[in-house]
Amino acid sequence: MHEKLKQIELLLLDVDGVMTDGRIIWDAHGVETKAFNVKDGHGIKLVQRAGVQVGIITGRTSPVVDLRARELGIDILYQGALKKLDSYQDIKQRTGLEDHQIAYMGDDVIDVPVLRRVGFSAAPADALPEVAALVDYVARCKGGCGAVRELCDLLLKGRGVWQELVASRYEL
């Protein structure tokens, strides 16, 4: 697993069920709300500092996702991607990266085509059993509850930079 992690240059994430707990909340005016985990966001910033790009491929379209991506400095953003493999192929072409250099975390059947292609695949603890059965790593945390952070820390440790970026910086 560590050999795969050392090669990762791009981390791609699904949103609903991965970056969030999968709930979609609408108010009386039709405004959508999502809850994102601050620890996941900090993990994303840490992997970016380590030189790993981060991107999002989501089947839904939401202004809230635009805001979160902007806040985290994520410029690879594909919304409304019902055929996620098409978006994935476009990302590979844009970045010049190969499958073995890309990690992806997804939780549902729509994510399977990408999970099967990437160099390192992951799922949150509450992913569909069929998805969890085919990935390289199943997080202990559920989607929206630290699963992304767990994967980010795993990537940092696999690249041998966790101690430098996290432990020394925060005097652990």
C-alpha positions as CSV (number, residue, x, y, z in Angstrom):
1,M,0.0,0.0,0.0
2,H,2.8,2.4,0.8
3,E,4.3,2.0,-2.6
4,K,1.0,3.0,-4.2
5,L,0.7,6.0,-1.9
6,K,4.2,7.3,-2.7
7,Q,3.2,7.7,-6.3
8,I,0.0,9.8,-5.7
9,E,0.1,13.3,-7.2
10,L,-3.6,13.9,-7.3
11,L,-6.4,13.2,-4.9
12,L,-9.9,13.2,-6.3
13,L,-13.0,13.2,-4.1
14,D,-16.7,12.6,-4.4
15,V,-18.8,15.0,-2.4
16,D,-22.1,13.5,-1.1
17,G,-21.3,10.7,1.2
18,V,-17.6,11.4,1.2
19,M,-17.0,15.1,1.9
20,T,-20.4,15.2,3.5
21,D,-22.5,12.7,5.3
22,G,-24.7,12.4,2.3
23,R,-27.7,14.4,3.5
24,I,-29.0,17.2,1.4
25,I,-30.9,19.8,3.3
26,W,-33.3,22.2,1.6
27,D,-34.8,25.2,3.3
28,A,-38.3,26.6,2.6
29,H,-36.8,28.8,-0.1
30,G,-35.2,25.9,-2.0
31,V,-31.7,26.8,-0.8
32,E,-29.5,23.8,-0.4
33,T,-27.2,23.3,2.6
34,K,-24.4,20.8,3.1
35,A,-22.2,20.2,6.2
36,F,-18.5,19.8,5.6
37,N,-16.1,18.6,8.2
38,V,-13.4,21.1,9.2
39,K,-10.9,18.3,9.8
40,D,-11.4,17.0,6.3
41,G,-10.7,20.5,5.0
42,H,-7.5,20.8,7.1
43,G,-6.4,17.4,5.7
44,I,-7.0,18.7,2.2
45,K,-4.8,21.8,2.9
46,L,-2.1,19.6,4.3
47,V,-1.9,17.3,1.3
48,Q,-1.8,20.4,-0.9
49,R,1.1,21.7,1.1
50,A,2.8,18.4,0.4
51,G,2.4,18.9,-3.3
52,V,-0.6,16.7,-4.0
53,Q,-3.3,18.3,-6.1
54,V,-6.9,17.9,-5.0
55,G,-10.0,17.7,-7.2
56,I,-13.7,17.0,-7.0
57,I,-15.9,14.8,-9.2
58,T,-19.6,14.9,-8.1
59,G,-22.7,13.7,-9.8
60,R,-24.8,16.6,-8.4
61,T,-24.5,20.3,-9.0
62,S,-24.5,22.7,-6.1
63,P,-23.4,26.3,-5.5
64,V,-22.3,25.1,-2.0
65,V,-19.7,22.8,-3.5
66,D,-18.4,25.7,-5.6
67,L,-17.9,27.7,-2.4
68,R,-16.2,24.9,-0.5
69,A,-13.9,24.1,-3.5
70,R,-12.9,27.8,-3.7
71,E,-12.4,28.0,0.0
72,L,-10.0,25.0,-0.1
73,G,-8.2,26.2,-3.2
74,I,-9.5,23.3,-5.3
75,D,-9.6,24.2,-9.0
76,I,-10.2,20.8,-10.4
77,L,-14.0,20.7,-10.0
78,Y,-16.5,18.6,-12.1
79,Q,-20.1,18.9,-11.0
80,G,-23.1,17.2,-12.7
81,A,-20.7,14.4,-13.7
82,L,-23.1,11.5,-14.1
83,K,-20.5,9.6,-16.1
84,K,-17.6,10.1,-13.7
85,L,-15.2,8.2,-15.9
86,D,-15.5,10.8,-18.6
87,S,-14.6,13.5,-16.1
88,Y,-11.7,11.4,-14.8
89,Q,-10.4,11.0,-18.4
90,D,-10.6,14.7,-18.9
91,I,-8.7,15.4,-15.7
92,K,-6.0,12.9,-16.7
93,Q,-5.6,14.7,-20.1
94,R,-5.5,18.2,-18.4
95,T,-3.0,17.2,-15.8
96,G,-0.9,14.8,-17.8
97,L,-1.1,12.3,-14.9
98,E,-1.5,8.5,-15.3
99,D,-3.8,6.2,-13.3
100,H,-1.1,5.1,-10.8
101,Q,-0.6,8.8,-9.8
102,I,-4.2,9.4,-8.9
103,A,-6.2,8.4,-5.8
104,Y,-10.0,8.6,-5.5
105,M,-12.5,8.3,-2.6
106,G,-16.0,7.4,-3.5
107,D,-18.9,5.7,-1.7
108,D,-21.5,4.6,-4.2
109,V,-22.0,2.7,-7.5
110,I,-21.5,5.8,-9.6
111,D,-17.9,5.9,-8.3
112,V,-17.0,2.3,-9.3
113,P,-15.7,3.0,-12.8
114,V,-13.2,5.6,-11.4
115,L,-12.3,3.5,-8.3
116,R,-11.4,0.6,-10.6
117,R,-9.0,2.8,-12.7
118,V,-7.0,4.8,-10.1
119,G,-3.7,3.9,-8.5
120,F,-5.2,4.1,-5.0
121,S,-8.9,3.7,-4.3
122,A,-10.6,4.5,-1.0
123,A,-14.1,4.6,0.6
124,P,-15.6,5.9,3.8
125,A,-16.7,3.4,6.5
126,D,-20.4,3.8,5.4
127,A,-19.8,3.2,1.7
128,L,-22.0,0.7,0.0
129,P,-20.7,-2.8,0.8
130,E,-20.1,-3.5,-2.9
131,V,-17.9,-0.4,-3.1
132,A,-16.0,-1.1,0.1
133,A,-15.3,-4.6,-1.2
134,L,-13.3,-3.4,-4.2
135,V,-11.2,-0.5,-2.8
136,D,-7.6,-0.5,-1.5
137,Y,-8.6,1.2,1.7
138,V,-11.8,1.6,3.8
139,A,-11.6,4.4,6.3
140,R,-12.7,3.9,9.9
141,C,-14.6,7.2,9.7
142,K,-17.9,7.8,7.9
143,G,-18.4,10.2,5.0
144,G,-18.5,13.8,6.2
145,C,-17.1,12.7,9.6
146,G,-13.4,12.5,9.0
147,A,-13.0,9.9,6.2
148,V,-11.3,12.5,3.9
149,R,-8.9,13.5,6.7
150,E,-8.1,9.9,7.4
151,L,-7.2,9.4,3.7
152,C,-5.2,12.6,3.6
153,D,-3.2,11.5,6.7
154,L,-2.6,8.1,5.1
155,L,-1.3,9.8,1.9
156,L,1.0,12.1,3.9
157,K,2.4,9.1,5.9
158,G,2.8,7.1,2.7
159,R,4.8,9.9,1.1
160,G,6.9,10.1,4.3
161,V,6.0,13.7,5.1
162,W,3.4,13.4,7.8
163,Q,5.9,13.9,10.6
164,E,7.4,17.0,8.9
165,L,4.1,18.6,7.9
166,V,1.9,17.7,10.9
167,A,3.7,16.4,13.9
168,S,6.6,18.9,14.0
169,R,4.4,21.8,12.9
170,Y,1.9,21.3,15.7
171,E,4.5,19.9,18.2
172,L,2.9,16.5,18.6
